Amino acid sequence: MNKVLFPNGTDTLDIYEWTTDWSDYFDDGHEWYGACCWSVYDKTLNRYAVMLVSATD
């Protein structure tokens, strides 16, 4: 997946983890397997990728 999203490698990525308490989308994940919100900036491509995850059973 990294090759597809970040074809120039991962050494120059800026990765930020954000809080997940700003939306009820993440509520089920908080109760079960987890929730995360990350943004990844690729300086070489001037591109952002954002991942919103909330896992439950």
DSSP file (Angstrom, degrees, kcal/mol; ACC not computed):
  #  RESIDUE AA STRUCTURE BP1 BP2  ACC     N-H-->O    O-->H-N    N-H-->O    O-->H-N    TCO  KAPPA ALPHA  PHI   PSI    X-CA   Y-CA   Z-CA
    1    1 A M     >        0   0    0      0, 0.0     4,-2.6     0, 0.0     5,-0.3   0.000 360.0 360.0 360.0 -38.5    0.0    0.0    0.0
    2    2 A N  H  >  +     0   0    0      1,-0.2     4,-3.5     2,-0.2     7,-0.2   0.897 360.0  55.1 -58.7 -39.8    2.9    2.4    0.7
    3    3 A K  H  4 S+     0   0    0      1,-0.2    -1,-0.2     2,-0.2     6,-0.1   0.874 111.5  44.7 -60.8 -37.4    4.2    2.0   -2.8
    4    4 A V  H  4 S+     0   0    0     -3,-0.2    -2,-0.2     2,-0.1    -1,-0.2   0.941 123.2  33.5 -72.9 -48.1    0.8    3.0   -4.2
    5    5 A L  H  < S+     0   0    0     -4,-2.6    -2,-0.2     1,-0.2    -3,-0.2   0.860 133.8  26.0 -76.9 -36.1    0.2    6.0   -1.9
    6    6 A F    ><  +     0   0    0     -4,-3.5     3,-1.9    -5,-0.3    -1,-0.2  -0.626  64.4 168.1-131.4  72.5    3.9    7.1   -1.5
    7    7 A P  T 3  S+     0   0    0      0, 0.0    -1,-0.1     0, 0.0     3,-0.1   0.680  76.4  59.9 -64.2 -18.3    5.9    6.0   -4.6
    8    8 A N  T 3  S-     0   0    0      1,-0.3     3,-0.2     2,-0.0     4,-0.1   0.287 117.9 -99.5 -92.6  10.9    8.9    8.1   -3.7
    9    9 A G    <   -     0   0    0     -3,-1.9    -1,-0.3    -7,-0.2     3,-0.1  -0.323  26.7 -91.9  98.1 177.7    9.4    6.3   -0.3
   10   10 A T  S >  S+     0   0    0      1,-0.1     3,-1.1    -2,-0.1    -1,-0.1   0.341  92.5  96.3-114.0   3.9    8.4    7.1    3.2
   11   11 A D  T 3  S+     0   0    0      1,-0.2    -1,-0.1    -3,-0.2    -2,-0.1   0.788  89.5  42.5 -68.5 -27.7   11.5    8.9    4.5
   12   12 A T  T 3  S+     0   0    0     -3,-0.1    31,-0.8    -4,-0.1    -1,-0.2   0.186  85.4 125.0-106.6  17.3   10.1   12.4    3.9
   13   13 A L  E <   -A   42   0A   0     -3,-1.1     2,-0.6    29,-0.2    29,-0.2  -0.531  50.1-148.6 -79.0 141.9    6.6   11.9    5.2
   14   14 A D  E     -A   41   0A   0     27,-2.3    27,-3.0    -2,-0.2     2,-0.5  -0.963  21.3-169.5-104.9 118.2    5.1   14.1    7.9
   15   15 A I  E     -A   40   0A   0     -2,-0.6     2,-0.4    25,-0.2    25,-0.2  -0.934   6.1-175.3-117.0 129.2    2.6   12.0    9.9
   16   16 A Y  E     -A   39   0A   0     23,-2.7    23,-2.2    -2,-0.5     2,-0.5  -0.972  15.0-150.1-124.7 136.6    0.2   13.4   12.4
   17   17 A E  E     -A   38   0A   0     -2,-0.4     2,-0.3    21,-0.2    21,-0.2  -0.920  19.9-160.9-103.6 129.3   -2.2   11.6   14.7
   18   18 A W  E     -A   37   0A   0     19,-3.4    19,-0.6    -2,-0.5     2,-0.0  -0.741  24.8 -97.9-109.1 155.3   -5.3   13.6   15.6
   19   19 A T        -     0   0    0     -2,-0.3     3,-0.2     1,-0.1    -1,-0.1  -0.329  22.6-151.7 -65.5 152.5   -7.8   13.1   18.4
   20   20 A T  S >  S+     0   0    0      1,-0.1     3,-0.6    15,-0.1     6,-0.3   0.169  73.2  93.3-113.2  17.1  -10.9   11.2   17.6
   21   21 A D  T 3   +     0   0    0      1,-0.2    -1,-0.1     5,-0.0     3,-0.0   0.339  66.2  80.1 -91.3   9.4  -13.3   12.8   20.1
   22   22 A W  T 3  S+     0   0    0     -3,-0.2     2,-0.3     1,-0.1    -1,-0.2   0.506  94.4  39.6 -93.3  -5.4  -14.6   15.4   17.6
   23   23 A S    X   -     0   0    0     -3,-0.6     3,-1.1     1,-0.1     4,-0.1  -1.000  67.3-135.8-145.5 145.2  -17.1   13.1   15.8
   24   24 A D  G >  S+     0   0    0     -2,-0.3     3,-1.3     1,-0.2     4,-0.4   0.579  94.5  86.4 -73.9  -8.1  -19.5   10.3   16.8
   25   25 A Y  G 3  S+     0   0    0      1,-0.2     3,-0.3     2,-0.1     4,-0.3   0.842  91.3  47.1 -54.8 -34.0  -18.2    8.3   13.8
   26   26 A F  G <> S+     0   0    0     -3,-1.1     4,-1.9    -6,-0.3    -1,-0.2   0.481  83.4  97.8 -89.5  -4.4  -15.5    7.0   16.2
   27   27 A D  H <> S+     0   0    0     -3,-1.3     4,-1.4     1,-0.2    -1,-0.2   0.892  82.5  48.7 -57.3 -47.3  -17.7    6.1   19.1
   28   28 A D  H  > S+     0   0    0     -4,-0.4     4,-1.3    -3,-0.3    -1,-0.2   0.893 110.8  52.2 -61.9 -38.6  -18.0    2.4   18.3
   29   29 A G  H  4>S+     0   0    0     -4,-0.3     5,-1.5     1,-0.2    -1,-0.2   0.862 103.9  56.6 -64.8 -36.0  -14.3    2.1   17.9
   30   30 A H  H  <5S+     0   0    0     -4,-1.9    -1,-0.2     1,-0.2    -2,-0.2   0.850 111.1  44.8 -62.8 -33.1  -13.7    3.8   21.3
   31   31 A E  H  <5S+     0   0    0     -4,-1.4    -1,-0.2    -3,-0.2    -2,-0.2   0.716 128.5  14.1 -83.7 -21.4  -15.9    1.0   22.9
   32   32 A W  T  <5S-     0   0    0     -4,-1.3    24,-0.2    23,-0.3    -3,-0.1   0.493 125.7 -10.0-120.8-102.7  -14.3   -1.9   21.0
   33   33 A Y  T   5S-     0   0    0     22,-1.3     2,-0.2     1,-0.3    23,-0.2   0.603 100.2 -88.1 -91.3 -13.5  -11.2   -2.4   18.9
   34   34 A G  E   < - B   0  55A   0     -5,-1.5    21,-2.6    21,-0.8     2,-0.3  -0.524  27.6-125.2 129.4 165.5  -10.0    1.2   18.5
   35   35 A A  E     + B   0  54A   0     19,-0.2     2,-0.3    -2,-0.2    19,-0.2  -0.992  22.7 175.8-145.9 146.0  -10.2    4.4   16.5
   36   36 A C  E     - B   0  53A   0     17,-2.4    17,-2.9    -2,-0.3     2,-0.4  -0.995  17.9-162.8-151.3 156.6   -7.7    6.6   14.8
   37   37 A C  E     +AB  18  52A   0    -19,-0.6   -19,-3.4    -2,-0.3     2,-0.4  -0.940  23.3 170.4-140.2 114.0   -7.4    9.6   12.6
   38   38 A W  E     -AB  17  51A   0     13,-2.4    13,-2.8    -2,-0.4     2,-0.4  -0.940  19.8-159.7-126.6 146.2   -4.1   10.3   10.8
   39   39 A S  E     -AB  16  50A   0    -23,-2.2   -23,-2.7    -2,-0.4     2,-0.5  -0.987   9.2-165.2-121.4 140.4   -3.0   12.6    8.2
   40   40 A V  E     -AB  15  49A   0      9,-3.0     9,-2.4    -2,-0.4     2,-0.5  -0.988   2.3-161.1-127.9 123.5    0.1   11.9    6.1
   41   41 A Y  E     -AB  14  48A   0    -27,-3.0   -27,-2.3    -2,-0.5     2,-0.8  -0.919   5.4-155.7-109.4 124.6    1.8   14.6    4.0
   42   42 A D  E >>> -AB  13  47A   0      5,-3.2     5,-1.6    -2,-0.5     4,-1.4  -0.868   4.4-167.6 -98.6 106.7    4.2   13.5    1.2
   43   43 A K  T 345S+     0   0    0    -31,-0.8    -1,-0.2    -2,-0.8   -30,-0.1   0.825  84.1  57.8 -64.1 -32.7    6.6   16.5    0.6
   44   44 A T  T 345S+     0   0    0      1,-0.2    -1,-0.2     3,-0.1   -31,-0.0   0.803 119.9  27.9 -71.9 -27.8    7.9   15.1   -2.6
   45   45 A L  T <45S-     0   0    0     -3,-0.5    -1,-0.2     2,-0.2    -2,-0.2   0.472  99.9-127.7-108.0  -5.9    4.5   14.9   -4.2
   46   46 A N  T  <5 +     0   0    0     -4,-1.4     2,-0.4     1,-0.2    -3,-0.2   0.952  65.5 135.6  53.7  52.2    2.8   17.8   -2.3
   47   47 A R  E   < -B   42   0A   0     -5,-1.6    -5,-3.2     2,-0.0     2,-0.4  -0.983  46.1-148.7-137.1 141.8    0.0   15.4   -1.4
   48   48 A Y  E     -B   41   0A   0     -2,-0.4     2,-0.4    -7,-0.2    -7,-0.2  -0.844   5.4-166.9-105.5 144.7   -2.0   14.5    1.7
   49   49 A A  E     -B   40   0A   0     -9,-2.4    -9,-3.0    -2,-0.4     2,-0.4  -0.998   9.6-163.0-124.4 135.0   -3.5   11.1    2.6
   50   50 A V  E     -B   39   0A   0     -2,-0.4     2,-0.5   -11,-0.2   -11,-0.2  -0.971   2.0-164.1-121.8 132.2   -6.0   11.0    5.5
   51   51 A M  E     -B   38   0A   0    -13,-2.8   -13,-2.4    -2,-0.4     2,-0.5  -0.968   6.2-176.8-120.6 123.1   -7.1    7.9    7.3
   52   52 A L  E     +B   37   0A   0     -2,-0.5     2,-0.4   -15,-0.2   -15,-0.2  -0.980  14.2 176.8-116.2 121.0  -10.2    7.7    9.5
   53   53 A V  E     +B   36   0A   0    -17,-2.9   -17,-2.4    -2,-0.5     2,-0.3  -0.985  17.1 166.5-133.1 134.5  -10.6    4.3   11.2
   54   54 A S  E     -B   35   0A   0     -2,-0.4     2,-0.4   -19,-0.2   -19,-0.2  -0.888  17.9-166.2-145.0 113.4  -13.2    3.0   13.7
   55   55 A A  E     +B   34   0A   0    -21,-2.6   -22,-1.3    -2,-0.3   -21,-0.8  -0.855  16.4 155.1-111.2 133.7  -13.3   -0.7   14.3
   56   56 A T              0   0    0     -2,-0.4   -27,-0.1   -24,-0.2    -2,-0.0  -0.860 360.0 360.0-141.1 175.9  -16.0   -2.7   16.1
   57   57 A D              0   0    0     -2,-0.3    -2,-0.0   -29,-0.1   -29,-0.0   0.479 360.0 360.0 -85.4 360.0  -17.3   -6.2   16.0
